[in-house]
Amino acid sequence: MSMLTDASEAVASPIPPVRDRSHSARQMILILTGLLVVTSYFSLTTGAAGTSLMDALSALIHGEEISLRDKVVLWDIRLPRLAMGILVGASLAVCGALMQGLFRNPLADPGLVGVNAGAGLAAVSAIVLVGHLPMAIREATGYFLVPLAAFLGGWGTTLLLYRVATRRGQTSVATMLLAGIALGALSGAVGGILIYQANDDQLRDLTFWGMGSLAGATWLKVLVTAPVILLAISVAPFLGRGLNGLSLGEAAARHIGINVQRVKRLSILSVAAATGAAVAATGGIGFIGIVVPHLLRLAIGPDHRYLLPNAALLGAILLLISDMISRVIIAPAELPIGIVTAVLGSPVFLWILLRRRGVLDM
């Protein structure tokens, strides 16, 4: 009798309404846009040079001449660094949100598709084996040899994994994940062999490239990187509905009219292009792709239509803040930005793991 009573009470009890967070998500876009403007201002005024943005603007307004030093610091150093930070931070966060939606796992990361592994191995190869390349190739690529190698390595690795995981027109994300892990281990082993053969100067270049930095940002590098990143992340908002459907499972997504294979293909290719370009431009920068989407999911919910644009804004903000910390913490020297993001992101990542464990244990 008690069982029937409990069952009847369970049926009669009202189902808690699903909270609509779309209004909060739209407000968050406005808030993060304002924060990005403020962060950009402080990014332009932070550094060992002590150049004041307001003094430079005041001089322009009053028709006064700006010193050559201020011009160089603001226009040739800080502005391209700011632009690169916004591009890379946005791309890493959006790619993290795409991968987490695709794998339906908040701990997924752009590195799972093999971009980081392929880009890292190609960059190590370019640094260590540059002396063995034909002179024509070295002269043609010049300063862009390592970034170009990293981008091609990440892009080629992702396409290879995509072909391996695709059979009869259907892509298995589980197969791609396992193949990516295997390829990452192989890339690490081959890269280790190359590093063992490197000289002292090459080891220094490898160390700083692996820890990531915005210090090498130039207008030329921004102009080369921006089209790839902007094109890749501009596709992301059109994948929001498809990723929302995938959260219900592939079968359910197909039943509601979502082209699952198209969503997978566009997500993977967007991640490969954006992350490959970001890694090629700045080296390895971790935790942005994991932490940002998860924090936003807690604040505004899992709707990818709002999660993706908010992730772009918050990713840019966090990377600019990390860059400012890297510039001032040991000024006048600079700390690699990958170290700062690891210090800031690892406690949050640990909290995500513990929180997930608590949910699973309940």
Secondary structure per residue as TSV (DSSP state, phi and psi in degrees):
chain	resnum	aa	ss	phi	psi
A	1	M	-	360.0	-42.0
A	2	S	H	-63.3	-35.0
A	3	M	H	-64.9	-40.8
A	4	L	H	-65.8	-37.9
A	5	T	H	-64.4	-44.7
A	6	D	H	-62.0	-40.4
A	7	A	H	-65.4	-42.9
A	8	S	H	-65.0	-37.1
A	9	E	H	-66.8	-37.3
A	10	A	H	-65.6	-40.0
A	11	V	H	-69.5	-38.1
A	12	A	H	-76.2	-25.0
A	13	S	S	-66.3	136.0
A	14	P	-	-67.8	144.7
A	15	I	-	-78.7	127.2
A	16	P	-	-59.8	133.8
A	17	P	-	-67.0	146.9
A	18	V	-	-77.7	126.3
A	19	R	-	-74.5	126.6
A	20	D	-	-85.6	114.6
A	21	R	-	-106.6	12.4
A	22	S	H	-62.8	-37.7
A	23	H	H	-65.3	-44.6
A	24	S	H	-63.4	-36.6
A	25	A	H	-66.9	-39.6
A	26	R	H	-67.7	-38.2
A	27	Q	H	-63.8	-37.7
A	28	M	H	-62.1	-36.1
A	29	I	H	-60.1	-43.7
A	30	L	H	-66.5	-41.7
A	31	I	H	-63.8	-46.8
A	32	L	H	-67.9	-32.2
A	33	T	H	-62.3	-44.8
A	34	G	H	-63.0	-41.1
A	35	L	H	-65.0	-35.2
A	36	L	H	-66.2	-38.9
A	37	V	H	-62.7	-45.3
A	38	V	H	-64.4	-44.3
A	39	T	H	-63.4	-38.3
A	40	S	H	-63.3	-39.8
A	41	Y	H	-61.0	-48.0
A	42	F	H	-67.5	-30.4
A	43	S	H	-64.7	-36.7
A	44	L	H	-73.9	-20.6
A	45	T	H	-105.1	-0.8
A	46	T	-	-101.1	133.4
A	47	G	S	156.4	168.6
A	48	A	T	-71.4	-20.7
A	49	A	T	-71.8	-26.0
A	50	G	-	73.7	19.6
A	51	T	-	-73.9	135.0
A	52	S	-	-99.0	123.0
A	53	L	H	-66.1	-40.7
A	54	M	H	-65.1	-38.1
A	55	D	H	-64.4	-39.9
A	56	A	H	-65.9	-42.6
A	57	L	H	-65.9	-40.2
A	58	S	H	-62.9	-39.7
A	59	A	H	-64.3	-39.4
A	60	L	H	-65.0	-42.2
A	61	I	H	-63.6	-40.1
A	62	H	T	-88.9	6.3
A	63	G	T	73.3	20.9
A	64	E	-	-89.5	159.0
A	65	E	-	-82.0	132.8
A	66	I	-	-87.6	139.2
A	67	S	-	-64.6	151.8
A	68	L	H	-60.1	-36.4
A	69	R	H	-62.6	-45.7
A	70	D	H	-65.1	-38.1
A	71	K	H	-61.1	-45.7
A	72	V	I	-65.0	-45.8
A	73	V	I	-64.5	-46.8
A	74	L	I	-76.9	-49.3
A	75	W	I	-82.6	-42.3
A	76	D	I	-92.0	-17.4
A	77	I	I	-115.8	-59.0
A	78	R	I	-78.5	-38.9
A	79	L	H	-65.0	-49.0
A	80	P	H	-63.6	-32.3
A	81	R	H	-65.5	-41.3
A	82	L	H	-62.5	-47.1
A	83	A	H	-61.7	-42.9
A	84	M	H	-66.1	-38.7
A	85	G	H	-62.5	-41.7
A	86	I	H	-64.9	-45.1
A	87	L	H	-62.6	-48.9
A	88	V	H	-69.7	-44.6
A	89	G	H	-60.5	-43.5
A	90	A	H	-64.3	-43.1
A	91	S	H	-66.1	-43.2
A	92	L	H	-64.3	-41.2
A	93	A	H	-69.2	-43.5
A	94	V	H	-64.8	-41.3
A	95	C	H	-64.2	-37.3
A	96	G	H	-62.3	-43.3
A	97	A	H	-64.2	-39.6
A	98	L	H	-63.0	-45.5
A	99	M	H	-67.4	-39.2
A	100	Q	H	-65.9	-36.8
A	101	G	H	-70.6	-37.2
A	102	L	H	-69.5	-43.0
A	103	F	H	-87.8	-6.6
A	104	R	T	53.7	45.4
A	105	N	-	-147.1	121.2
A	106	P	T	-70.5	-5.1
A	107	L	T	-101.1	6.3
A	108	A	-	-71.4	156.4
A	109	D	-	-145.1	150.5
A	110	P	G	-55.3	-26.7
A	111	G	G	-65.7	-15.1
A	112	L	G	-65.3	-27.9
A	113	V	G	-87.5	6.9
A	114	G	T	88.6	5.3
A	115	V	H	-64.4	-51.1
A	116	N	H	-62.0	-41.1
A	117	A	H	-64.3	-48.1
A	118	G	H	-66.0	-41.6
A	119	A	H	-66.0	-40.8
A	120	G	H	-63.9	-44.6
A	121	L	H	-64.5	-40.8
A	122	A	H	-66.0	-39.6
A	123	A	H	-66.4	-43.1
A	124	V	H	-61.0	-42.2
A	125	S	H	-62.6	-41.3
A	126	A	H	-66.4	-38.9
A	127	I	H	-71.2	-44.1
A	128	V	H	-79.6	-37.7
A	129	L	S	-100.1	11.9
A	130	V	G	-59.7	-34.0
A	131	G	G	-67.9	-18.9
A	132	H	G	-94.3	-4.1
A	133	L	S	-78.8	152.2
A	134	P	-	-60.2	146.2
A	135	M	H	-59.3	-33.2
A	136	A	H	-63.0	-40.2
A	137	I	H	-68.7	-41.8
A	138	R	H	-65.1	-38.7
A	139	E	H	-71.8	-34.2
A	140	A	H	-72.2	-39.3
A	141	T	H	-87.8	-42.6
A	142	G	G	56.8	-124.8
A	143	Y	G	-63.3	-24.1
A	144	F	G	-93.6	12.2
A	145	L	H	-61.2	-52.2
A	146	V	H	-66.5	-49.4
A	147	P	H	-58.7	-40.5
A	148	L	H	-65.2	-42.5
A	149	A	H	-63.5	-41.9
A	150	A	H	-63.2	-43.3
A	151	F	H	-64.4	-47.2
A	152	L	H	-64.7	-36.7
A	153	G	H	-65.2	-45.1
A	154	G	H	-66.0	-43.0
A	155	W	H	-66.2	-45.4
A	156	G	H	-64.8	-38.8
A	157	T	H	-63.7	-42.6
A	158	T	H	-65.2	-42.4
A	159	L	H	-62.5	-37.8
A	160	L	H	-63.7	-45.6
A	161	L	H	-64.1	-37.6
A	162	Y	H	-62.9	-41.4
A	163	R	H	-66.5	-38.8
A	164	V	H	-65.1	-39.7
A	165	A	H	-84.3	-7.6
A	166	T	E	-102.9	126.6
A	167	R	E	-140.9	128.6
A	168	R	T	54.2	40.0
A	169	G	T	79.7	3.4
A	170	Q	E	-119.8	131.7
A	171	T	E	-101.0	127.0
A	172	S	-	-95.1	114.5
A	173	V	H	-68.3	-29.4
A	174	A	H	-66.1	-43.5
A	175	T	H	-63.5	-40.4
A	176	M	H	-63.8	-40.0
A	177	L	H	-61.9	-49.5
A	178	L	H	-65.4	-41.0
A	179	A	H	-65.9	-36.8
A	180	G	H	-64.2	-39.9
A	181	I	H	-64.2	-44.9
A	182	A	H	-63.4	-44.0
A	183	L	H	-67.6	-33.8
A	184	G	H	-62.6	-41.6
A	185	A	H	-65.0	-41.6
A	186	L	H	-65.2	-42.3
A	187	S	H	-63.0	-40.0
A	188	G	H	-63.1	-38.7
A	189	A	H	-67.6	-46.5
A	190	V	H	-65.4	-40.9
A	191	G	H	-62.5	-37.0
A	192	G	H	-62.8	-38.6
A	193	I	H	-63.3	-42.8
A	194	L	H	-66.5	-41.2
A	195	I	H	-62.4	-35.7
A	196	Y	H	-62.3	-27.4
A	197	Q	T	-89.9	-5.4
A	198	A	-	-76.6	153.6
A	199	N	-	-89.8	-177.6
A	200	D	H	-63.1	-43.5
A	201	D	H	-64.1	-41.5
A	202	Q	H	-66.7	-38.2
A	203	L	H	-62.4	-38.4
A	204	R	H	-65.1	-43.7
A	205	D	H	-62.1	-41.7
A	206	L	H	-64.6	-39.7
A	207	T	H	-63.4	-48.2
A	208	F	H	-71.2	-35.0
A	209	W	H	-65.7	-40.7
A	210	G	H	-67.3	-26.9
A	211	M	H	-89.9	-10.5
A	212	G	-	78.7	144.7
A	213	S	-	-166.8	149.4
A	214	L	S	-98.8	4.0
A	215	A	T	-63.9	-28.2
A	216	G	T	-89.3	11.7
A	217	A	-	-68.4	131.4
A	218	T	-	-133.5	165.5
A	219	W	H	-63.0	-35.6
A	220	L	H	-64.5	-43.5
A	221	K	H	-66.6	-37.2
A	222	V	H	-63.5	-44.6
A	223	L	H	-65.6	-30.5
A	224	V	H	-77.4	-38.7
A	225	T	H	-80.9	-38.2
A	226	A	H	-56.3	-47.3
A	227	P	H	-59.3	-39.5
A	228	V	H	-66.4	-48.0
A	229	I	H	-66.6	-45.9
A	230	L	H	-64.0	-40.0
A	231	L	H	-64.6	-41.6
A	232	A	H	-67.6	-46.9
A	233	I	H	-78.8	-16.6
A	234	S	H	-70.5	-20.7
A	235	V	H	-75.0	-27.5
A	236	A	G	-56.8	-45.7
A	237	P	G	-58.6	-28.9
A	238	F	G	-75.8	-9.6
A	239	L	G	-97.0	-2.2
A	240	G	H	-58.7	-49.1
A	241	R	H	-63.8	-40.5
A	242	G	H	-64.3	-41.0
A	243	L	H	-68.5	-34.0
A	244	N	H	-62.0	-40.5
A	245	G	H	-67.5	-37.8
A	246	L	H	-64.8	-25.1
A	247	S	T	-63.6	-20.1
A	248	L	T	-86.6	-8.8
A	249	G	-	110.8	154.2
A	250	E	H	-66.0	-38.9
A	251	A	H	-64.3	-45.3
A	252	A	H	-64.9	-37.9
A	253	A	H	-63.1	-40.4
A	254	R	H	-64.9	-36.7
A	255	H	H	-67.0	-27.4
A	256	I	T	-95.5	12.6
A	257	G	T	91.9	18.6
A	258	I	-	-92.4	132.8
A	259	N	-	-80.1	91.2
A	260	V	H	-61.6	-44.1
A	261	Q	H	-63.3	-38.2
A	262	R	H	-66.1	-40.7
A	263	V	H	-63.3	-43.2
A	264	K	H	-61.3	-48.1
A	265	R	H	-63.6	-47.7
A	266	L	H	-66.4	-37.0
A	267	S	H	-64.2	-46.6
A	268	I	H	-66.2	-43.1
A	269	L	H	-68.3	-36.4
A	270	S	H	-65.1	-43.7
A	271	V	H	-62.8	-42.7
A	272	A	H	-61.5	-44.9
A	273	A	H	-68.8	-50.1
A	274	A	H	-67.5	-47.3
A	275	T	H	-68.5	-39.1
A	276	G	H	-60.4	-43.4
A	277	A	H	-66.9	-39.8
A	278	A	H	-65.4	-46.5
A	279	V	H	-64.6	-39.2
A	280	A	H	-63.9	-35.6
A	281	A	H	-80.7	-35.1
A	282	T	H	-126.2	-5.0
A	283	G	-	85.4	-165.7
A	284	G	-	-81.1	118.3
A	285	I	-	-127.2	116.7
A	286	G	-	-101.8	170.9
A	287	F	S	75.4	-21.1
A	288	I	H	-62.0	-44.3
A	289	G	H	-68.9	-23.0
A	290	I	H	-89.5	-47.6
A	291	V	H	-73.9	-46.3
A	292	V	H	-60.0	-51.9
A	293	P	H	-62.0	-35.9
A	294	H	H	-68.0	-43.0
A	295	L	H	-61.8	-42.1
A	296	L	H	-68.2	-35.2
A	297	R	H	-62.2	-35.5
A	298	L	H	-69.4	-33.9
A	299	A	H	-84.6	-42.8
A	300	I	H	-120.6	0.4
A	301	G	-	95.0	177.5
A	302	P	S	-92.4	6.1
A	303	D	-	-67.5	112.4
A	304	H	H	-68.9	-16.5
A	305	R	H	-63.9	-30.1
A	306	Y	H	-106.0	-26.7
A	307	L	H	-64.2	-41.8
A	308	L	H	-66.7	-49.4
A	309	P	H	-65.5	-35.9
A	310	N	H	-65.9	-36.1
A	311	A	H	-63.9	-39.8
A	312	A	H	-60.4	-43.7
A	313	L	H	-68.7	-48.3
A	314	L	H	-68.5	-35.6
A	315	G	H	-61.9	-42.5
A	316	A	H	-64.1	-41.6
A	317	I	H	-62.5	-48.5
A	318	L	H	-65.8	-36.3
A	319	L	H	-70.9	-37.2
A	320	L	H	-65.9	-40.6
A	321	I	H	-63.1	-43.7
A	322	S	H	-61.9	-38.2
A	323	D	H	-66.3	-40.0
A	324	M	H	-64.0	-41.2
A	325	I	H	-62.5	-41.2
A	326	S	H	-64.7	-26.5
A	327	R	H	-82.4	-28.5
A	328	V	H	-106.3	-19.0
A	329	I	T	-69.1	-31.8
A	330	I	T	-130.9	34.3
A	331	A	T	-54.7	143.8
A	332	P	T	-83.2	-2.3
A	333	A	S	-78.5	170.6
A	334	E	-	-122.5	138.6
A	335	L	-	-89.1	135.1
A	336	P	-	-55.3	136.1
A	337	I	H	-67.4	-25.8
A	338	G	H	-62.4	-31.7
A	339	I	H	-67.8	-41.6
A	340	V	H	-65.0	-46.4
A	341	T	H	-64.5	-32.7
A	342	A	H	-68.2	-41.7
A	343	V	H	-66.2	-40.5
A	344	L	H	-76.2	-36.4
A	345	G	H	-86.9	-29.3
A	346	S	H	-62.9	-40.3
A	347	P	H	-62.5	-37.7
A	348	V	H	-67.1	-40.4
A	349	F	H	-62.9	-40.9
A	350	L	H	-64.0	-39.0
A	351	W	H	-64.1	-38.4
A	352	I	H	-61.5	-43.9
A	353	L	H	-62.2	-46.1
A	354	L	H	-65.5	-38.8
A	355	R	H	-65.5	-42.9
A	356	R	H	-62.5	-39.1
A	357	R	H	-64.8	-39.2
A	358	G	H	-64.1	-37.6
A	359	V	H	-67.4	-41.8
A	360	L	H	-69.1	-31.1
A	361	D	H	-77.6	-15.4
A	362	M	-	-73.7	360.0
